[in-house]
Amino acid sequence: MSPYQNLEEYNIHITNEVKDRFSKIIDEIGEDVNREGLEKTPERAAKAMLFLTQGYKQDAAEILRGAMFKEDYDDMVIIKDIEVYSLCEHHMLPFFGKAHIAYIPNGHIVGLSKIPRIVDVFARRLQVQERLTHDILECINNTLKPKGVAVVIEAAHMCMMMRGVQKQNSVTTTSGFRGQFEKIETRNEFLKLISSDLS
């Protein structure tokens, strides 16, 4: 299996173990796991959880190294509005939004599709948004070794929207910058470009 292929086959033993635990949870909250609408829910939930956490079995750096090409281009490369779906490690509820990523090549570029794929690798783990931002940033910086890298993530958190403070319209923004993006001029150019509609 390639390092970024969607997980379509499931280890039967692990799936059954997780399925049994979901069955017990459904029973403990007072539902009838044997009623028609819930009969297959434990298995579906187990497979969903294994899919949503498949990033633990994937190597983001390997994905990048597999699509690096020598190139003299040394201006900013931006991939913005990358969809992000992850699970908050505190409540195991989803958070979702968009990532905006830029790098300035230093002798190598990377296939554009690989940037969203490494976002998925780190997002498909139990996460906090701060660490997700850091993981993506450091992976690109350490593997591609660009002149600079920038990551901004904007996300809504279901743990804030459905429980706790129940604020439905709040958005959390996290960011990280390395190399040339630590210079205010370069950083501002990046922030301006991800905020503008060039279409």
Buried (B, 14 or more C-beta within 10 A) or exposed (E): EEBBEEBEEBEEEEBBEBBEBBBEEBBEEEEEBEEEEBEEBBBEBBBEBBEBBBBEEBBBBBBBBBBBEEEEEEEBBBBBEBEBBBBBEEBEBBBEBBBBBBBBBBBBBBEEEBBBBBBBBBBBBBBBBEBBBBBBBBBBBEBBBBBBBBBBBBBBBBBBBEEEEEEEEEEBEBBBBBBBBEEEEBBEBBBEBBEEEEE
